[in-house]
Amino acid sequence: MAIIQSRHVRELLAAPDPGAALVVRRGAAAVVGGDSAAESAEGALVVATQADLRAQGAAPESSDDQIAALAARLDTALAGFGG
């Protein structure tokens, strides 16, 4: 089963904090806010930031297929890191 799922990508894109990040810790993905990202991400791998995804053209209104494809790419990249 994928660690990073579409819901994580949507949550990151919809986060009100532009510094929000998608992190993985102990095999679980979570979105953390920018101000608390460093503290919340301690011991976690930062997979992507909201800015990273927006730079790739992703937006909260992206289609389900686009979001699913992005989640799959992020999950594949994570697997490459041994996540």
C-alpha positions as CSV (number, residue, x, y, z in Angstrom):
1,M,0.0,0.0,0.0
2,A,1.2,3.5,-0.8
3,I,2.3,5.7,2.0
4,I,1.6,8.9,0.1
5,Q,-2.0,9.1,-1.1
6,S,-4.1,11.6,-3.0
7,R,-5.6,12.9,0.2
8,H,-2.2,13.9,1.4
9,V,-1.5,15.9,-1.8
10,R,-4.9,17.6,-1.7
11,E,-4.4,18.5,2.0
12,L,-0.9,20.0,1.3
13,L,-2.2,22.0,-1.7
14,A,-5.2,23.3,0.4
15,A,-3.1,24.2,3.4
16,P,-3.5,27.9,4.3
17,D,0.2,28.1,5.2
18,P,2.4,28.4,2.1
19,G,5.2,26.9,4.1
20,A,3.3,23.7,4.7
21,A,5.2,20.4,4.0
22,L,4.3,16.8,3.4
23,V,6.5,14.6,5.7
24,V,6.9,10.9,6.4
25,R,7.8,9.6,9.8
26,R,7.7,6.0,10.9
27,G,5.9,5.0,7.7
28,A,3.1,7.5,8.0
29,A,2.6,10.6,5.9
30,A,1.3,13.9,7.4
31,V,1.0,17.5,6.4
32,V,2.6,20.0,8.8
33,G,2.4,23.8,8.9
34,G,5.3,26.0,7.9
35,D,5.9,27.6,11.3
36,S,5.9,24.3,13.0
37,A,7.2,22.2,10.1
38,A,10.8,22.1,11.4
39,E,9.6,21.1,14.9
40,S,6.9,18.7,13.7
41,A,9.2,17.2,11.1
42,E,12.0,16.4,13.5
43,G,13.0,12.9,12.7
44,A,10.9,12.9,9.6
45,L,11.6,13.0,5.9
46,V,10.3,16.1,4.1
47,V,8.9,14.7,0.9
48,A,7.6,18.0,-0.6
49,T,6.5,21.5,0.2
50,Q,3.4,23.3,-1.0
51,A,5.7,25.5,-3.1
52,D,7.3,22.4,-4.7
53,L,3.9,21.1,-5.8
54,R,2.8,24.5,-7.0
55,A,6.0,24.9,-9.0
56,Q,5.0,21.6,-10.8
57,G,1.7,23.2,-11.7
58,A,-0.4,21.5,-9.1
59,A,-3.3,23.4,-7.5
60,P,-6.2,22.6,-5.1
61,E,-8.5,22.5,-8.2
62,S,-6.3,20.0,-10.1
63,S,-8.2,17.0,-11.3
64,D,-8.4,13.7,-9.3
65,D,-6.3,12.0,-12.0
66,Q,-3.6,14.7,-11.8
67,I,-3.5,14.5,-8.0
68,A,-3.4,10.7,-8.1
69,A,-0.5,10.8,-10.6
70,L,1.4,13.3,-8.4
71,A,0.8,11.2,-5.3
72,A,2.1,8.1,-7.1
73,R,5.3,10.0,-8.2
74,L,5.9,11.2,-4.7
75,D,5.3,7.7,-3.3
76,T,7.7,6.2,-5.9
77,A,10.4,8.8,-5.0
78,L,9.9,8.0,-1.3
79,A,10.3,4.3,-2.0
80,G,13.6,5.2,-3.7
81,F,14.8,6.7,-0.4
82,G,13.8,3.6,1.5
83,G,10.7,5.2,3.0
